[in-house]
Amino acid sequence: MPQLSAFIRNPEVIGAELENSLVLLHTGTWTYLELNDTGIQVWQQLEQPRCLAALVTELVSEFDVDEMCCQRETQSFLDDLLAKQFIQCFAEATAPADLTSNP
């Protein structure tokens, strides 16, 4: 059985709210990214370790979106955040139990 991955914010990333968006800055690479409502929702969830399935469940409950489409787009967004080092990824089994449970 493959291990599930969990994702969490990189502590080197800071954010600033604008009118209808959130701008993130990676202080180590000086890369920035502007998030829309959906991106902000994902970013808020990543304050604690979350797996893709937990993120998708939350997004489907918040937005009028098809689950399969949401999963595909969320995975793509996570891949982009990982490539830019805005988030970290680890095997969910290596995270402390109290951090991987949903609130």
Secondary structure, 3 states (H helix, E strand, C coil): CCCCEEEEECCCEEEEECCCCEEEEECCCCEEEEECHHHHHHHHHCCCCEEHHHHHHHHHHHCCCCHHHHHHHHHHHHHHHHHCCCEEEEEHHHCCHHHHCCC
